Amino acid sequence: MSFEFSRATTTEEIEAAQRLRYAVYVEELGRYRGTADDATGRFAEPEDDHSWIFYVRDGDEMIATSRVTWGGHGFSDRQLAQYELASFLDELPADVMAVAERLAVLPAYRGAGLFEQIVEHNRPFVESHGLRVVIGCCEPHLLSLYLGKGQRTYADRNISSPEAGYLIPLVNFIPDVEALRGVGRDTQAGELAPVVERVLAQSGTVRSHTLSQPDAYWDEIQQLLEALHSQRLSALDGFTDDEAQRCIARSNIIECAAGDRVLKRDGSARNIFVVLDGTLEVRDHDRVVGVLSAGDVFGEMAFLLERPRAFDVDAATDGTRILSLSEGALRKMIAEDATVAAKLLLNLSKMLCVRLIKAN
């Protein structure tokens, strides 16, 4: 396929990008209904007026778009709060920073390497403006994908709002962290700004195989799973250590704060979560229909039935930790690792049966 990669500069191009955003974020994902304009079918935001909007066309059809807000033009109040930008701006000049968001790709073009092509075609533009720190976010089911591309988690709290859903803030150092040596208000030549050192030393609200030493990540999960096995049936009941490691490949531990809406009703993501500790509430609109605690699994119905999420799930306690299992990794395992897949699906079936018995 031969695609056209360009920047939207005309009113017609910008509105086309906003209509594509509307199709993906509002119609498909059910988000930003309070922000988008149903009459025009556009999802426009104030940041569009001073940001760079990029797009991809396949013939006459716009198939992807993204927006980059450069610090040299200033960040909005929403961006400052949502991405906790103050910690970066206190030490780094704004013109080496940008916020990249509102990536929208038509379903037929996902998973075909289009994201990598967009990054590559935007690289000369990014480099010409001296960008070194690009901040964005992703949904939990895409976390392993972005971490695998070199991005890192950093925030003390994840993004959770009725409009945006549940998102994990990410930072990318361009082209790598070495380019930031000597950059910063009080940073000496060859040194990294303290905020960069903090990002490298910790992982915010996420623990990941990608960001940790493999043995350390497995040891942490193993200790938590052993505690669960002694109490109740779990998703990994009866697994050998090797089988458990194969099952949790590309998994992440996410720490949630009380009030975080981890799953949004009608959401299209289908990853499965295992509660490691803490409490979550399952809600049917404003009514609590279930309470989840350590050892419980949620999100499995959307995964098994390949349907949108049926309920909202909110963290009820601070420090709630959940193990996020990637849908893509799980489906690959089901196709290629029959032994592990059979054990996982059997345990999920048992847990669903227990849930039905308790409900009656």
N, C-alpha and C positions, 0 to 999 in steps of 0.2 A: 504494500500500500504506500502511496505517496501522499503525505499530509503537508498542509501549509501551516507553519508556525509563525505567529505574528503578535504584535501588541495592538490592543484596541485603542484607537485614537479618535475615531469619528463617533458621533452620537449613535449612528446605526449599529456600529460594531459593539459599543458598550451596552446598548439595549439588548442586542442579541445575546451577549454574555449573561446579562441579568435574566433573560428568559430561560437560558439553559440552567442557570442556578435554580430558578423557580421549579423547573421540571424535576431536578434531582433532589434538592433540599426540601421543597414544600410538597410536591405531588408524590414523589417516591418515598421520602423519608418522614414526611409529616412534621417537619420542623419549620420554625420561623413564620408560623401562620400569623402572628401578631405584627410582624415586620413587613412581610411581603404584600404586594398589591395584587389581589385576585382579579381586579378589573382589567389590569393590563397584562397579567401573567408574568410579572417581573419581580425579582427579589433584588431590590436596590438598597444600598446602605450609604450613610454619609461618607464612609471611607472611600467610596468609589470616586469622589470628587478630587482627591489628591493622591491616589494610589496608581500603580501600574497594573493594568488588567491585560492579561495574556490570553490567547486563545489558540485553538487548533481547529482547522477545517479539513474535512474529507470531501473534496469537491465543493459544492455550494452549502454543505451542512456544517454548522459549528458543532463539534463533538466533544470539546473539552475547554475548560477555562479555569483560570486561577488569578488571585490578586496578591500583589506584593505592596505593602506600605513601607516606604523608606523612612528611616528615622530623620534624615535630612529634611523631609517635608513635615515631620511631626506625627506622633501617634495619637489616636483618639483616646478619650477617657475610658471607653470600654476596653480597648486594647491594653492600656496601662494597667487596669485592674485585673482583667481576665488572665493575662499572661504574667502578672507579677513583674512588670518591666522595671520598676523602680530599683530593684536590686542590681540590674545590669546598668541602668542609666546613671546610677550613683558613681560608677567606676569607669564606664566606657563611653566614648563619644557617641552621640546618637547617629552620626552619619556612617558608622560602620555596622549599624544594626538595621534589621528589617523584620516585619511580620508577614509571613506567607500564609494565606488562608483562603477559604472558599474554593478549594479545588473541586470541580464538578466534571465528571466524565460520564458520557452516555453508557448505559449498561453493556451494549454490544461491543464496546471498545475497552472494557476493563480486563485486566489480567493479560494484556498483550504487550507489555513493556512501554505503554504510552507515557506513564509517569516518568520513566528514565529519559525518554526522548524530550519531554517538556523541560526537565532539569538541564539537559545538555544544550538545548537550543537557547535557553535563558542564560546560560553561563556567561557569554560575552557581555551581556547587559549587566549582570550582577558584578562581574569583575571590573567593568568600566566605572562603576560607582564605589568601588572599594569596600564592598560588603564583606564582613568577616563573621557576623553572627546573624543567623536567620532563625526566627522563632515561629513555631506553629503549634499544631495539635493534631490528635487523631483519636478515633474511637478505639476502645480496648481490643477489638478483634483485629485491628490493623497494627497494633503495637509492635509485634515481632517483625513485621515487614519493614517498618520505619527504623527500628533499632538495628536491623540487619544492614541498613544503608548508612549507618554511622551516626544517626541522630541519638540524642540522649534525653532522658527525663531529668527534670530539675526542680519542679515546683513543690512547695510545701503542701499544696492542696490542689486537687484536680478540679476541672471546670464542671459545674453542674448547674444547669438552668432549664426551665421548661422549654425555652426556645432552642437552645443549642444541644440539649441532651447531656450525656456524660462523655467528657473528652479528657485526654491526657496531654498536658503541655509538653512540648519537645523543643530542643535547641540543636542547631546544626552549625558547626564551626567550618567556615569556608576558607580555603579548600580543606584545611584541617586545623587542629588547635595550635600548631606551630606558627601559623600566620598571625596569631594574636600575641606573640612574644613582643614585649615592649609597647603594646597598645594599651592605653589607659591613662587616666589623669595623673596618678602617682606611681605608675609602673616603670621600673628601670629597664634598660635594654637587656634583652634575654630573659626577662621575667614575665610571668603571666599575672594578669589582674586577679586579686583575691576571689572575685566572683567566679572567674573561670576555674580557678583551683577548686572552689567548692563544688562546682558542677562535676568535675572529674573525680572528686573524692566521695561523692554520695550520689544517690539515684532518686532523690525526692520521695515520691509516694510509691515507687515501683521497684521491685526486685526482679531481675531477669537473668536468665542464663547468658544472654548476650552481654550484660553489663557486669557480670560477676565471674569469679573463677568457677568453672563448672562444678568442681567438687564441693565448693562452699554452698552453691545454690542447691545442689542435690541434698547436702547434709541438712540444710535448713528445712527443706520440704519433707525429708525423711522423718525428722524429729516431730514435725507437725502431724504427719500421717500416722506415725506410731501412736501418738496420743489419741487420734481419732479411732484407730482400729480397736483400741482397748475399750472404747465407749459404745460404739455402734457400727452398723453397716455403713461402708463408705464406697465411693465410686471406684476406688482402687483396692477393694477388699480381695484378698487371695492372690494378689500380684507378687511375683518375685521382685527383688530390687531391680534387676535388669528390665523386666517387663514394665515396671512403674516408670523407669527412666525413659523408656521408649514411648510410653503413653504421654508423658508430660513434655516431650520435645516441643520447643518453641512456645512454652507456657510462660506466664508472668504472674507474679504476686502483686496485687494492687491493694494499697491501703486506702480505705474510704473514711470519710468523716461523717458524723451524724447528719442526716438530711440529704446526703448525696443520692441522686436518683441514678442508680447503676444501670437499670434497664428501663426503657421507656416503652409503654404500650404502643403496639403497631410498628416498633422498630424492625428493621430488616436484617440486622446482624444476627448470626446464629451460633456464636461461640457458647461454650458451656462453662459454668462457674462452679467451683467447689468452695464452700465456706470453710475457711481455716480457723478463724476465731471471730468473735463478735456476733452481732445480731442484725438481721435485715427483716423488713416487713414487705410482704406481697400485697399489693393494693389493686382493687378493682375500682378505678376512679378514686373516691375519697374513703372507701371502705377497706379496712384491713381484713384480708381473707386468709392470711397465713403468716407465720413467723418462722424464719430460718435461723439456724444456729450451726455451730461447728459440726462438720460432717455432711450437712445437707448440700444438695445439688440444685441449681436452678438454671434455667435457660435450655434445659434438655428437650422440652416439648417443641420449641421452635426448631431445634436441631434435627430431631427425629422426624417431625412432620413437614419440615421445610416450609414453614409458615411464619408470618410476622409474630412478634412477641404478643402474648395475650394479656399480660399484666404489667404494671409498673412494679419495680423492686427498689426500695429505698433502704439505705443503711440507717439503722436505728441507734447505733453506738459509735462513738469515736474509736479510731484504731481498728475498725473492722477490716479483716484481711481476707481476700478472696483469691483463689487460684483460677486464672483465666486460661482456658484451653481453646486454642485456635480451631475454628471450624475447618479451615483448609488442611491443617495438620492432622486433625482427627479423621477427615474423610480419606486422606491419603493413607493413613494407618489402616483404616477399614479395608481399603483396596489391596494393601500390600503386606499387612501383618495380621493374619487371621487369628492367631492365638490371643494376642493382646486385645484385638477388636472384640472377639467373642466374650472375653472376660468383662470388658468395659460395658458392653451392651447388656450382658446378663445382670450386672450389678445395677445398671440404670433401671432395668425392668423390675428387679426386686424392690428398689427404692420407690418406684412408682406404685407398686402393689401395696407397700407399707403405707404410703400416703393415702391410698384409696381406703384401706382398712381403717385408718385413723379418722378419715372424713366421715365414715359411717358409724 
